[in-house]
Amino acid sequence: MSRTNFDQLLQAGCHFGHLKRKWNPAMAPYIFMERNGIHIIDLNKTVIKVDEAAEALKNIAKQGKKILFVATKKQAKDVIAEKAQSVNMPYVNERWAGGMLTNFQTIRKAIKKMANIDKLTSDGTYSNLSKRELLQISRQRAKLEKNLGSIADLTRLPSAIFVVDIEKEHIAVKEAHRLGIPVFGIVDTNANPNAVDFAIPANDDA
């Protein structure tokens, strides 16, 4: 069964690419035509690529492995958070902290720090601190939560990452490549589909 269809993608506006002058020639196989200076993506190819990517992701998830979802752009961040939470997967939708994958041990330490703050707050250790000190600690905790709360359960490197807008999230893509982690990405007409392992040609704002 197809996971999405041509009409659904059309309604969502997934066929609108970027201006012709901003295109990446590597996207040529996925471009259907040009209209008013804008490239139109071939949604029949998008449907096929969605199915290929979904099948591969399903096999990873089936083995109990983690897939990290990444989308920090305004149009996608809430959707990615909601969808990732619904399948109990980690996600990044605030900002990509450089080294999140390549310097994973440091990131884990920061997450542990967050857990320690919670522990010391709940067991009364902090009750003797001044208001100012408590405020500093709670601000630190809030900052950690904002940037790392959504990956708190990620105890080891993810087995794959799914990226919305591979141009915007190029650091995440680069880090994943360096570690040999497969990358699934929604690729617009201004990006290079060869930069990811599974490219889904579509408007990355739709």
Solvent accessible surface area in square Angstrom, and as a share of the most:
residue,aa,sasa,rsa
1,M,219,0.98
2,S,54,0.35
3,R,98,0.36
4,T,23,0.14
5,N,71,0.36
6,F,79,0.33
7,D,88,0.46
8,Q,100,0.45
9,L,19,0.09
10,L,76,0.38
11,Q,157,0.70
12,A,54,0.42
13,G,14,0.13
14,C,13,0.08
15,H,22,0.10
16,F,92,0.38
17,G,12,0.11
18,H,56,0.25
19,L,67,0.33
20,K,96,0.41
21,R,191,0.70
22,K,107,0.45
23,W,88,0.31
24,N,38,0.19
25,P,89,0.56
26,A,33,0.26
27,M,0,0.00
28,A,52,0.40
29,P,80,0.50
30,Y,35,0.13
31,I,33,0.17
32,F,136,0.57
33,M,75,0.34
34,E,80,0.36
35,R,119,0.43
36,N,141,0.73
37,G,28,0.27
38,I,59,0.30
39,H,12,0.05
40,I,10,0.05
41,I,3,0.01
42,D,25,0.13
43,L,3,0.02
44,N,91,0.47
45,K,80,0.34
46,T,1,0.00
47,V,25,0.15
48,I,100,0.51
49,K,52,0.22
50,V,28,0.16
51,D,39,0.20
52,E,81,0.36
53,A,2,0.02
54,A,22,0.17
55,E,75,0.34
56,A,22,0.17
57,L,26,0.13
58,K,96,0.41
59,N,68,0.35
60,I,26,0.13
61,A,41,0.31
62,K,148,0.63
63,Q,116,0.52
64,G,65,0.62
65,K,89,0.38
66,K,62,0.26
67,I,6,0.03
68,L,1,0.00
69,F,32,0.13
70,V,0,0.00
71,A,0,0.00
72,T,22,0.13
73,K,22,0.09
74,K,172,0.73
75,Q,98,0.44
76,A,13,0.10
77,K,49,0.21
78,D,103,0.53
79,V,84,0.48
80,I,14,0.07
81,A,14,0.11
82,E,108,0.48
83,K,116,0.49
84,A,0,0.00
85,Q,114,0.51
86,S,85,0.55
87,V,89,0.51
88,N,112,0.58
89,M,30,0.13
90,P,8,0.05
91,Y,25,0.10
92,V,3,0.02
93,N,21,0.11
94,E,58,0.26
95,R,140,0.51
96,W,24,0.08
97,A,17,0.13
98,G,60,0.58
99,G,12,0.12
100,M,3,0.01
101,L,3,0.01
102,T,52,0.30
103,N,79,0.40
104,F,16,0.07
105,Q,128,0.57
106,T,71,0.41
107,I,18,0.09
108,R,34,0.12
109,K,141,0.60
110,A,25,0.19
111,I,9,0.05
112,K,121,0.51
113,K,97,0.41
114,M,10,0.05
115,A,59,0.45
116,N,82,0.42
117,I,13,0.07
118,D,63,0.32
119,K,129,0.55
120,L,57,0.28
121,T,82,0.48
122,S,96,0.62
123,D,89,0.46
124,G,36,0.34
125,T,71,0.41
126,Y,33,0.13
127,S,86,0.55
128,N,142,0.73
129,L,59,0.29
130,S,58,0.37
131,K,183,0.77
132,R,179,0.65
133,E,78,0.35
134,L,69,0.34
135,L,89,0.44
136,Q,101,0.45
137,I,35,0.18
138,S,60,0.39
139,R,158,0.58
140,Q,69,0.31
141,R,56,0.21
142,A,61,0.47
143,K,141,0.60
144,L,27,0.13
145,E,77,0.35
146,K,128,0.54
147,N,29,0.15
148,L,10,0.05
149,G,18,0.18
150,S,31,0.20
151,I,1,0.01
152,A,33,0.25
153,D,113,0.59
154,L,3,0.01
155,T,97,0.56
156,R,184,0.67
157,L,67,0.33
158,P,4,0.03
159,S,37,0.24
160,A,0,0.00
161,I,0,0.00
162,F,26,0.11
163,V,0,0.00
164,V,10,0.06
165,D,15,0.08
166,I,9,0.05
167,E,83,0.37
168,K,105,0.44
169,E,6,0.03
170,H,94,0.42
171,I,83,0.42
172,A,0,0.00
173,V,10,0.06
174,K,119,0.50
175,E,8,0.04
176,A,0,0.00
177,H,82,0.37
178,R,170,0.62
179,L,73,0.37
180,G,63,0.61
181,I,14,0.07
182,P,45,0.28
183,V,0,0.00
184,F,1,0.00
185,G,0,0.00
186,I,37,0.19
187,V,1,0.00
188,D,4,0.02
189,T,0,0.00
190,N,46,0.23
191,A,2,0.02
192,N,54,0.28
193,P,9,0.06
194,N,118,0.60
195,A,36,0.28
196,V,12,0.07
197,D,81,0.42
198,F,66,0.27
199,A,13,0.10
200,I,13,0.07
201,P,0,0.00
202,A,6,0.05
203,N,28,0.14
204,D,10,0.05
205,D,71,0.37
206,A,65,0.50
